[in-house]
C-alpha cells in the first residue's frame, strides 16, 4: 500500500510538472524567449518524464481503460516492444532532440500551436522511453546504462555548444519577438547554457550513482562467493 501511494505521488508530481510547463505563463514566454522555451523542454524531458516512469504511469493509464479493453491495450503495447529497445530509445530521443532544433522544424513549431504541441509530445514521449531504459522496470544493467547516459550527454552537449557559440541567431522568429533587455543572440546563448549545464550535472550524477551501485553489486557478489566457499 505504501509503495502504491508513493508511486501515485511521484506520478502526480510528474503530471504537475507537465501542467506547469504547458499551462503556466512559461508557455506564453516561450514564444518570446528561446531560454523560456528551453526551460519548458527541460521540464518535460528531464523532470516530468523520469517522474512518470518512476511512478509507473503506464499501469495507472491501463487502469483507466474499461476492463474489456485492457487485454487489447496490453497486446498493442507488446507490439511496440521494438520501440522500447534501449538502442531504439536512444536513437528516438536523439532524433527528437536534434530534429526539432533544426531551424525549419523549430520555426514551424513556434508559428503553429499544433506543431508546437507535436514537438512537446515527441520530446516527452521519447524522453519517457529513454528514462525507461535507465530507471524503468526493465532498466539496463549498470555498465550499459552508464554508456547509455554518457553518450546521450555527449551528443546533447554538442547541440548545446552549437546554440551557445553560434555567432548568429539561428531562429529569426525570436529576433522579431525578443524580450526587453536581452538581444535574440544573448537569449539563444542563455538557452544553450541551460541546455548544457543543468542536464550535464544530472547526467554525471546518474553515472556516479550507477557506478557506485555497480561497485556495490560486485562487492556483494564477491562476499556471497567467499561465504559460500567457507
Order of alpha helices (4+ residues) and beta strands (2+ residues): alpha-alpha-alpha-alpha-alpha-alpha-alpha-alpha-alpha-alpha-alpha-alpha
